[in-house]
Amino acid sequence: MTARNAFRRYLLAWALLVLGSTLCLPSAARTDGQLQPVRVQLKWTHQFQFAGYYAAIHQGYYRDAGFEVTLIEHQPGLGAIDQLIGGRVDYAVGDSGVLLYRATGVPLVALAAIFQQSPSILLTLEESGIETLADLRGKRIMLLGGYLNAELMSMLATAGIGADDFTLLPADTDVRALIDGRTEAYNAYTTNEPFALSRRGIAHRAFSPSDYGVDFYADILVTTEGRVAADADGVRRFTEATLRGWRYAVDNPEEVVDLILEHYNTQARSRDHLLFEAREAIRLILPNVVPIGFINEERFARIAKVFRDQGQLANAVDLNEFIYRPDDDRLFEVLARHRLQIAAAVIALFALALLSHILRLRAQVRARTRELDAARECAEIEARTDALTGLPNRRSFLETLHRDLARAERRNEPLTLMSLDIDHFKTINDRYGHAAGDLALQRTAETLAAHVRSGDMAARIGGEEFAVACHAIGGPETLILAERLRAAVEATEIVFEDQHIALTVSIGVAEREATDDVGNLLRKADLALYVAKQQGRNRVCTPSVGPPETRSD
């Protein structure tokens, strides 16, 4: 917030205090024991997508916070944000498009981003022969209108497909539009339509923007700037109760599914359908990666750039004002709650001194908030990076391998896993010391990082063990790549305290088969590595055959 805006708000607060008994703002908490009614507009009809709100109601979290909450389902022609702007509800669930409303002067505040990744995808039928985004050139694509197209249009742009390269069809809420051949590509949610197609035995492909570097938030809880200013404590309590409900829903999905079946199943969905939606929603919420509801300012800046590239955002948005900071308006909450007692004292104070104090406190809060955000982001990176080599660690590698395997299965592409082990590493440690062993690990990591293909992932997964995941490669090409890595390590020169240390690796290579999960693929690569060790080390092997050519240590 600028100093000018702060000064205006200060003058407004003073005027309200002077009015005293005529001030009519919502109190921070009811003193008569009654619950404050709150209306929340959902962006769609009842389903697991809103599980956290159901949990907060039925677990009593809203009641404990002093609220009686009513959830309003989506009605055709009535947008969630329009309902909020019109004053018919107190809070609403929107998507990343709320940024566009803010850019046009609508005073929205983003309180929490429930879905860290958007469920929006493009679906195609396998029988259509569409295997890549480039195959959509000249085809019919069914999309939602306006800004809701932005992330999908940006994804298409990565394949060189612009708005003039396909026929845009208006959205249809029934996936039968895709099944019946009225469109070649259909805008869907990962939480819904794939289940319907799979239940009908219809093979399909999904193109997700997040796979192409386009990463939007979804299901953002928003309110108005006026409500935050008038009832900061109420907004904080409501947001905290909502996030508490979401934590309960994520920890107890089956219980919440039964709750939906009993009280909220307006779409008559089966239990299996709701459980499918729950699993997919929890995957997109990323509860084990970031706190539920976390909003990153830099990520919203990237989303704004996508909107700007699509020609939908012309004005700059002050993200500091747009993203909710729970501590920003506590002083105004105190002023409202104790207006009569404070009024006499405030009049005796110098306005300039009070303003200076407010601005200084705000600056300190923002500075500390930025430090905490930076520390959290740094911690996220460190949790996925091996401190010694700088490569991704085992946790990061396995998370990526799960995604890569799922993508390879969807696209019917090859995927190869290489398991590498430094030969005679214990001997290096025993003969030259652990510092030399650390140097050997670092040089091996540098060599692997320099020689893997762009898009492949090399990682240290423990001790002297490394792994490489390779996309869209198999057969003889895999062995050629593995041999190139082996030869590169062998050619690496290590000098430690004027002593030259020979360095070699054994490599086990395993290719994805149709029935493989991550565990099977890891076991096959480990078996191949064992074969390489048994045959003399410093060679490349597969689980069933030896090295491409015989070498001696």
N, C-alpha and C positions, 0 to 999 in steps of 0.2 A: 504494500500500500504506500502511495506517495505521501510526503509531508502535508501537501495541500488537502488530500482526502482525509488524513488523520485530523487535521485542524477542523475541517467541516464536521466530522463526526464528534469531535470534542465539543464544538459549539452546540451541536444538536443535543448532546447529553446534558450539557449545562442548562439549556432551555427546558428540557424535560424535568430536570431537578427543581428548577424554580417553580414550574407548574405544580410539582408535588402531588397533591391528592388527585389531580385530574389525570395523572399518568395512567394509561391503561395498557400495560404490556403483560404477556403471559408470565406468571411467576415461575421461578426455577423449580419449585416443587409445591404441590398442593398441601396446604396446612390443615385442610378440613377432612383429610382421609379419602377424598374422592379421587378417582383416576381421571387423568387428562385424556380426552378423546383424541385419537390421531388416525388419519386416513392415509393409506399407502396405495398408490396406483401401480399395479403390476404392468409389465410391458406385454404380457400374453396371458392366456388362460392358465388355470392351476395345473402344475406339474412339478417334478422334482427341481426344476430350474429355480423355484422359490422356496426350497425346503427350509432354509435358515429362518425365514419369517414364520413358517408354521411352527418350527421348533421353539422359537422365542415366545410365541403365544402360548403353546401348550405346556412348556416347561416353566411358565410363569416369569420369564425374564423381563418381558415388557411390564407386567404387573408390578414386579419388584422395583422397576425404574419409575413407576408412577403413571403408566399409560394403559389405556384401553384401546387396542389397535384393531382397525377394520381394514382388511385387504380387499382392494377393488380389482376385479378381473378386467382384462382388456375388452373393450367393446369396439366393433368395426367403426372406423371413421373417427375415433377418439384417441389421439396419441397420448401416451403417458405424460410427456413433457408439457403438452398443451393443457392437460388437466391440471398440472402443477402450476403453470403460469396463470391459468384462469382462477386460481385460488380454490378450486374444488377439492383438492387434496393437499396434504401437508408435506408428503414425501413422494418420490416416484422412482421407479427403476428404469433407467435408460441405458444407452450404449455409448460408444465413443463419439457419436454425433452430438452429444450435449456440448461438446467443444464448439460446434458451429453456432449453437444458440448463444453461447457466451460471447462469441466473436461479434454477433449482431447487437449486443447490448443487453441481452436477457440476463439478469443477475443470478445465474445458477451457480451452485457450489457443489463440487463433487466430494461426497463424504467417504465413500469406500468403493473400491473396484472388486467385486466378488469373483468374477472370472478373470484370471490373469491372462488367459488366452481365449480368443473368440472361437465359438463353435461353428461359425459360418464357413461353409465349404461349397464347392461345385461338385455335383454328382453326375456321373455318366454311366451308361450301361456298358458292360464289358462287350456285349455283342455288337456295339456300335463301332468297334475298332479304334476308338479314341484312347490312345495310350499316353500321350503327352499333351501339354497345354497347346503346343504348336498345332496339334491336330484339330483344334477348335476353330481355326481360321475358316471363314466362310460358313460356319455352322450357326444354328439357332441356340441362343443362350437365354434362359429365363432368370431374370434378376429382379430384386426389389428396387424401388424407386429412390431417387435422390442420393443423399449421402450414404445410404445403406449399401450402395454399390462400391464405395470407395476402396475398401480393402480387396475385394475381388477384382476390380478394374486394375488396381496396382499389381496384383498377382499376375493378371494376364499380360500386363505391360512388360513383366520380366521375360516373357516369351516373345516379345515384339508384336503383341496383338493389341491394337488400338480399338477405339469405339467404332471405327468404320470397317473393321475386319470381320465383323460377325453381325448377325441379325438379333437385335435386342427384343425380347418378348416380355410383356408384363407378367409379374409374379402370379403364381397360382399356389394356393396353400395345400393343394392335394398332389402328392407325389405321382399320382396316376398320369399326370401330364407328361412325366418322363417315361413311365412304363408304356403308355399308349403311343409314344413316338411323336407327340406334339412339340417336343423340344429335344435337342441332343445333350444339353447341359442344364442342370437344375440347381438353383440356389437352395441349399438345405442346411440343417444343423447336424453336427456329428452326434448329438444326443437323441435324435429322433428318427429321421428318414432312413438311415442305414439299417436300423432295427427292422423297420417295415419291409424293406427290400430283402433282407436276409431271411425273414420269416416266410416270404413268398418264394424263396429259393432263387432269387434274381441276382446274378453276379453283377457287381458294379465296381466303379473306381471313384475315389474321393481325392479331390485336389484341394489341399488346405493352404491358405495364405501363409501360415506360420512356417511351412516347409520352404517357402520362397522369400523369407526375410521380411514379410509383412505381418506385424504382430500387434493387433488391436486388443484393448480391454473390452470386456462385455459385462452386462448387468451391473451398471454403476448406480449406487444409491445416491440420489441428489435431492437437494432442497433449494430454497431461495436464500439470497444474501440477507433479505429482510428478516427471515426467521432466525438465522444465525445471530444477527445483531440484536434481535429482540429477546431471544431465549437461548443464549449460548449453552447454558447448563442443560437445558432440555434437549438440545440437539446432541450434545455429548452423550447424555444418558441413553437417548434413543439409538444412537450409532453403536455404542458399546453393547447394548442389549441385543441389537441385531447381529453383530459379529459373534456374540456369545451363542446366539441361536445357530449361526452357521457352523461354529466349531462343534456344536452338539450334533448337527445333521451330518457333518463329515465323519464324525466318530461313530455314529449310529445310523447308517443309511437304511438298513432293513427296518428298523423301528420307525423311522420317518416315512418310509414307503407305506408301511401299514397305516400310519396316521393319515397319509394322503388318500389311501383307499377308503378309509372310514369317513373322512370329513371334506376332502377337497377334490375328489376324482370326477370333475365335471366333464372330462374328455373320455371317460369310461375306458381308461387304459388298463391293461392287464398288469399283474404284479411283475411278470418277467420284463415287460416294457419299461416299467418304472425303475426296476433294478438296473437295467441296461443304461437308462438315462442317468441314474445315480452314479454308476461307475464312471461314465464318460464325463459327467459334470465335475466330479471330484478330481479327475485327471486334469481338467482345465483350470480348476481353482488353485492347484499346486500348493496344497496345505503343508507339504513337507519341504518346500523350497522357500517360501516367503510367508509372513503372517497373513491370515485371511483378511482381505480388504485393502492390502497394501497398494499405494499409488506412488509411482515414480515420476517425478517431474520431467526428467529427460525423456522418458518413454512417451509422455504426452506431447512433448515437443516433436518427437519423430512422427507421432500420429498426425499432428498439425501439418507437418511437411507433406504427408501423403494427401491430406485434404487440399493443401495448397497446390500440389502437383496435378490434382484432378480438377483444379479450377473452382473448387467449392469454398475456399477460405481466402478472403482478401485482407481482412483486418487481423492485426496481431492480437494475441490473447495474453493477458497478464496471468501466468499460471500460478503465481503466488496468491492471487486473489481467488482464482478458480478452484484450487485444491484446498480442501478443508484442513485447517490447523487447529486442533482442539483448544490450544491455550491462547489463541490470539485475542479472544474477546471476553476473557474472564473479568477484566476490570469493569466492562459495561454491564455484565451480569450483576456484579456487586452494587454498582450505581443504581440499577433498577430495583434490586431487592431491598436496599436500605435508603431509598431516595429521600425520605423525610428526615432521617437522622443526618444524612450526609449534606443535605442542601445548605443548612446553616453554616457548616464548616467550609464547604467548597467556595461559597461566596466570599469568604474572608481570604482565600488563597489567591496568589497571583496566577493568572491564566497562562502566562508564558512558562512559568516554572513547571506547572502541572503538565502542559503540553510537552515540554522537553523531557520530562520523566517518562511519560507514556511512550514517546518515540524511542527513547533509549531502551526501555523494556522490550518493546516490539522488535527492535534491531537485535537485541540479545537472544530473544526467543527464536527469531528466524535464523540467526547465525548458528545457534545450537542445534536447531532442527536440520539445517544443512549438514552440519558435522555428523549428526546421527544417521542421516540418509547416506552420506558418503561412507561412514563406518559400516553400515549394514551392507551396502553394495560391495565394499572391500571384503567383508566377511564371507559374502556369497561366493566371490571369486576364489578366495583362499580355501574355502571348503571343498573346491573342485580342482585344486591345483596341487601338484606335488612340489613341496617346498624346495627340494634339492635340485630337481631337473627343470622345473618350470613347465613340464608336460601336464596334461590332465591326469588326475589320479584315478584310482579304481572306481570310486563312486561315480565320478563324472563319466568315465568310459562306459560303465554298465548302463547308466541312464541313456546315453547316446546310442548304445548298441541296441537297446530295446526299441527306440524310435526308428533306427535304421532298419532293423529287421521287420518291423511292422510296415514301413514304407516299401521295402523290397517285396514283401508279400503282396501288398496292394497292387504294385506295378509289375509283378512277376519278373523282377530283375534279379540278377545274381548279387550275392553279397559274400565277401570272403573275410575270414578272421585269421590273422597271423599271431601266433604265440611265440615270443622270442625270449631267450634266456642267455645271459652272458656266460660263456664257457669258463670253467675253472675260476669263478669269481672268488670262492673261498681262498684259493691259493694266492690270489692277488692281495686279498686282505691280510692273510697270514704272513706273506713274504714282505710286503711293502708298507702295510699299515692301513688303517681305515681311511685316512686322508686320500691315499692312492685309490682305494675302492670307490670313494665318492667321486674322484676325478674320472674314473672309468665309467661310472653311471652317467655323469654329466656329458662326457664325450659321446657316449652311445646315444643319449637322448638328442643331442645336437645333430648327430648324423642321421638319425631316423627322421627328425623334423625337416631336415634339409632335402631328403630324398623321397619322402612319400608324395603321392600325387595331391594336387589341390583338391580339397573336399574330403580326403581321407583323414582319419584320426589316429595319431600315435599317442600312446599313454604309458605311464609307468604304473603297473598294477600291484607292485609289491616286491621288496628285496631287489634282486637282479632281474626281475621279470618285467617284460614290456609286452604290449599288444598293439596291433594295427588293424583297424577296420577299413575295408576297401569297398567302395561303392561300384556297382555296375561293371564288375570284372570277374572273370572266372576262367577255368581251363588253363591252357598253357600260358596265357598272359599273366595269370596269378603267379605261377612258378617263376616266370621271368622277372616279375617285380620283386618277389621274395629273394631271388638270387642277387638282384641288384642291391638290395638292402644288405644282404649278407656280405657281399663283396665290398660295399662302402664301409661297413664297420671294420672289416679285416684290413682295409687300407688306411684306417684312422691311426695316426701316430700319437702315442701318449708318452710324454717324457715327465718323469717324476723324480725330482732330486737327482738329475743327470742320469737317470736310468730309463731305458726304453722298455715299455711294457707292451707285449703283444696282446691284441684284443680281438676275439672272435665271438660270434653268436651262433646258436643253433635255432632254427626256425621251423615251427610246425604250422602247416597251412590246412585250413578246413573251409570248404565251400558250403553255403546254405543249401539245404534240401527242403522239399516241400513240407516235411513233417517236423523240421527243426524248430525248437524254441531256443532262447538264449542259452539255457543250461546245456542243451545238447550240442550247440555250436561250440561252446567253451570246452566241453569234454572232448570233442573231436580234435580241436586245435591242441589241447594238452596231450592227447594221445599221439598226435603227429610229432609234437616236440619230444616226447619220450622216445619215439622211434629214432629221431635225429640224434639224440644223446646216445642211444644204444649203438648206433652205427658209427660212432666215432666223433661226434660233435662237428661244429663249423660246417654245417650243411643244411639243406632245405628238404623237408619230408612232408608227405601227406599221411593221413591215418592208415592207408592201406598199402602204400608203395613207398619205396625209399627215395633217396635224393635223385635229382635229374642227372647227376654225374658224381662219381666217387671222388672223395677228397680225403686226404690224410691230415691229421693235426700237425 
